[in-house]
Amino acid sequence: MLATSVVGAAVIQVGHSLDADLRARIDAALAECADAARSEVMLKHFGRSPTRQECSEVIGTDSQGQPITRAMQLGVEQHTLALRCAERKLQELKPGGFSIQPRYRVDPETGKAEYLPRQVVENLLRQGRSAELRGTIEPDLVLHEGQPYRVQETYDLKFPCANTSQRVPWRTYPRGHAHEGSNQGTVYREALGGKPVLVQPHLGVAR
């Protein structure tokens, strides 16, 4: 257990490897979801792929006064659609063995993690203890052995705006972040075990 563990949390355990055939079918399903999400969102807004200039256009600000670009807006919309699609497909392929955007708390000293059930997260926020969520990670999709702390596979969806022919790299956490300077994929790997997987429209799954 982490040194200052949250009540209700569960330490991560690496689950058994997925059957190769099931993993291939899941990979294909998630790639289809990413493709479908991009097609639907781009058709809705443009009827085509946007230009770099359109992607960089500022369309608003967030609650902190930071700019929101069109690329960010499109990414959120695509994520929402793709995760809905993934949930439908995984309910057939791996019922009870996946979680959408689960939350994990990472120990800054060891890099290891524990799973925070949604109710625990909601309680912390309601009690004004959001500082205890600093440094948590929230992968898009985790496959597991019936419990989110028994991790088998970790997936993250990436939706580049203008150029879909090149792989988007794992992001580097920005200045001021709990994992400042660290690579997102590395943090996921050290915290959850295994090799995290990227899913991107047109290019599918990258292992």
Secondary structure, DSSP 8 states (H G I E B T S, - for coil): --TT--TT-EE-EE-----HHHHHHHHHHHHHHHHHHHHHHHHHHTSS---HHHHH-EEEE-TTS-EEEHHHHHHHHHHHHHHHHHHHHHHHHSTTSEEES-EEEE-TTT--EEEE-HHHHHHHHHTT-GGGGTTEE--SEEEESSSTTEEEEEEEE---SS--SS-----B--TTSTTTT-BHHHHHHHHH-S--EEEETTTEEE-
